[in-house]
Structure formats: structure tokens, C-alpha cells
Amino acid sequence: MNPPAGQLLSAEWVILNAHDHPLNQASVRVVGNRITDIGPTDILTTAFPDEPLHDFGTAAIAPGFVNSHAHTYNILVRGMELSPSDGNFGEFLATVWWPEVEDRLTPEMVMGANYHGCAQALLSGVTTLYDIIEAPTAIPGLLGPTLQAGTSTGIRMALSFEATERVSAENARIGLKENIDFLQELADHPMDRASGVMCWHTSYSCSGDFIREAVNAAVSFGVPSHFHCNEGSYEPQRSEADFGTSTIEHYDSIGIADSGLMASQCVVMTERELDLIAERNISVTHMPLSNGEFGAGIAPIPALLERGVTIGLGTDGFTDDFFEVIRGASLIHRANLQSSHIMPAATVFDLATRGGALALGLEDLGTLNIGNLADIQIIDTDMATPATVDNLLDQIVLWRSAHDVTDVMVDGTWCVRDRRLVHVDLEQARDRVQASARKLWTGNEVTR
């Protein structure tokens, strides 16, 4: 007797995407790593009577979240006493963050933090995570082992090293080569649940020639190019002083502002920059909570959405609960613009799913469509007040948390079952992070 071809997932609700009404008493059929059928539970169970049925009761079957900007190593800094800094964000980076954190990270610290971060992401309903590594003394040879560590949790991961000329010209070449070698390895030996992204830091830490070289390499591999942009007022001021123009206009002047770019932060922006981002089809990633942590400001996300810009959401390493980021992306902008109609639940849910996937160039993720990859989360919707067709997304965005994610499937394989990780011993992962944090905090790191 042949084994069943697929499996059926049924629940009170199926959320196809952020904009269509959710289906009631419906099921999703998964065969291998793809979604093949979606419809009423009674019809699918009749059509496929021999396939295992996972009945989640009063829950919502939903697309997995896409964390489109993470620094998993930031877990090591939570609670760490850093030197005081009264300057702007640029001075904080140069005098505190770089010498006390980034420049002291070792491969073991990075890989342990990534493994822990990917595990925590899964528990929060995140099925795809883009991790940006900032550790100039931990290269070369860092991306491959880090990818292996992260994907061993079962998550889908995009990965890059943040190449920068701030340390030295030699280190910049090593950082760029780290990305190119990694992208070449993935091109030669494609992996399920793995993709690469080119990354450079900023306009003030990388020359125009270096940035052009990075972008050209990304184009040759067909992957996005990621960079941090205007995370506070420091970079805009530097750009005006150094180039006589805004940051995005500078990128446009050197010929790299194009659809392959992925700009993160975008907090302090001119109207012309917003227009250029839309005109050049540059995608943006929004980190509302981390922008608040450093007092950077509030990114003009509603204005970018009005221009039709593709936008994803990211934790930036600030929190493990992706629901906090989604909620923040709604409430912060409502307060800032003094309007309860700004950033409704459907909009931020879209950014958390489809928007992030599109920003990363992963077009068959972010929605529950027939033919899409089976990256799925199950969210408990058994609440004190009723969940309905009209309020389901509000209930999830405003009042659910990572604790309400019961099960997670990535690429057709279960990674979380009954709120427990399938492939990870979380206690061991935490012990590993604790040990790395103690080394970082006390300065007992090993440099290369």
C-alpha cells in the first residue's frame, strides 16, 4: 500500500492573505513542500480520505511571518552595560557599538546566537528569517557554518555578511568576498530553505566604487542588495556634507538605485528620497521597535505605502516576539499621525508576510496560494471575545502573541508542534548563548 500523497490541515479559519476574507471551517492540503488544495474541510476530507488530517480546532491557519531584517547576534547584548554615549547615532556606533560589540564577536558567538534566534523566531510564527551578520573580525568562512546552524532548526533563512570599509580596505575585500563565495556556493549547490543576499553597510562607511562592485556582484547572482539607510539624522547630514545631496540621491547619482535594492530603516527621509525609492522600485524594511530603542525616529512608512513601495517588517534583533513588531508597526504610526485609520491590521499583516517575502525576492512565500511553498503557522484564536470574518486580523495583530502560535510548518515539514520545537533543544541553545554573552561582556573573547 502506497503512503499518503499529502496531508490535510484543518481549522476554524484559513487566512489566505491579508486582503481576502478568511475562510471558515476550511482546510489546506500539503503535498511535499507545496500547497496543492485549499477549500472547505468537508470537501477536502471527502476528496482525500486516506490522508492524515491535522485538526487544529478553534485556530487560524495562516502564512508564516517573514522577518526581513534581523541581527540575531543582538541577543548577546541584551542587558549588557555599554559605555555611555551622548552623541548622535553615528558617534554611538563609532565609539560604543563597533568597538564594544561588533568588533569583538567570534564565529562561535555568531553561530550560537543565530541558532537560538532562529529557534525563537519559529516559536513566534516566523518561517523565513533574513539575518545580517556584522562581525568584521569573525571572517572569512563565517556564512556557510552559520547557515548550517540556522537551518538546522528547520527555518527558512536568507543570510548575508555586512561588508564595510570602516575597518580597513583589506577587511572590506574579505567581507565582500565572504558574500560572493557564499552566493557562489548556493548557486553551485542550491539548498532548500536557504538563500543569499548581498549586503554593504552605508554611504558613509562604503565608497561609491565599493558599493557599485557589491551591487554588480548581486546582479550577477540575481539576488537583492541590502543596506542600512538613514537610521537617524547622522547619515543624511553626512551625505549632504560629503556628496552635496541626500543619501538616496547619492545612490542614484552613482548608478545603483534600482529594483534590486533593499533599504532598511529609512527613518529620516526627504520627500525626494521617498519619490526616488518608489520610482526606482527599491524595497524597504521597517523596524519600528528598534528605531524607538535608539531614539532614531519614526520612519515614514505610511508615505512609502501611499507611493506603492514594497515593505517588509523586521525585528532588528530587538525582540524575539514578531507579534510585538507587527503591533508596533500599527500603533506607533497611528499615534504619530494621530489617526486610528493609519496602518490597519490588514496592512501590517501584509507587511509581515507577503511584503517581506517580496522584498527578499521570494515570490512563492507570504500567502497561502495553491502552488506556493508550504510555510504555515497555526495561531490559537480561542479568545475571550469572538473571532469573526471581519475582525480576525484585528484580533491577531492587536491581541495575539508568540505564545498563541501552536504549530509551525516550513517547506512542508513541522518545526513546531504543540508549542514545542521539533528539532531544537532550547535549553541547550540558551546555555550556549549565555556562555557567549558572558565572554562578550567580560571581554574574554577570542579574536582572529
Secondary structure, DSSP 8 states (H G I E B T S, - for coil): ----S-EEEEEEEE--SSSS--EEEEEEEEETTEEEEEEEHHHHHHHSTTS-EEE--SEEEEE-EEEEEE-GGGGGGTT-------S-HHHHIIIIIHHHTGGG--HHHHHHHHHHHHHHHHHTTEEEEEEEE--TTS-SS-HHHHHHHHHTTT-EEEEEE-B-SSS-HHHHHHHHHHHHHHHHHHHHS--TTEEE-EEB--TTTS-HHHHHHHHHHHHHHT--EEEEE-SSSHHHHHHHHHHSS-HHHHHHHTT--STTEEEEE--S--HHHHHHHHHTT-EEEE-HHHHHHTT-----HHHHHHTT--EEE--TTS-S-HHHHHHHHHHHHHHHHT-TTSS-HHHHHHIIIIIHHHHTT-TT-SS--TTSB--EEEEE---SS---TTTHHHHHHHH--GGGEEEEEETTEEEEETTEESS--HHHHHHHHHHHHHHHHHT-----
